[in-house]
């Protein structure tokens, strides 16, 4: 079980052992399931776009189809998160911390939501933890579903389209960049975590 969870947090292992379907499931889970906050969405999208340019046989699909499927998985994930939030409601804020749930993640998302409103569903796509809890929080506070879907679709296209396209372009232009995947993944984690940490610390203060 530990080895399986370790592979789920390693983008290269997800693509190598699970292929396209596990890739789609991880994107869905990170954007729709309460336990998905620890999954490597940004890194996974970047590496899948990069490998689509340098080693297309690994995913056995074209770049255009890959982007479309990832966007659909992200949209469906958010819809599931919205439905879950709407069903659980305020009970979620009273839930005790567990191994896979931390109330501080929900608090940080609410602080981000209070500042940015509905744009959180778009901006939050680029931030770990926020992208997992934003649709759930939208369901809790019962945002109009049509408005939610508009932000949901725009956010999914912006998030996956930008990261995937940049990675694909770099892979085509500089094929040897895949030798530095480890450094790229670490950089993405640091860059995307800083805004979440700042938001949480400000709210706590």
Secondary structure, 3 states (H helix, E strand, C coil): CHHHHHHHCCHHHHHHHHHHHHHHHHHHHHHHCHHHHHCCHHHHHHHHHHHHHHCHHHCCCCHHHHHHHHHHHHHHHHHHHHHHHHHHHHHHHHCCCECCECHHHHHHHHHHHHHHHHHHHHHHHHCCCHHHHHHHHHHHCCCCHHHHHHHHHHHHHHHHHHHHHHHHHHHHHCHHHHHHHHHHHHHHHHHHHHHHHHHHHHHHC
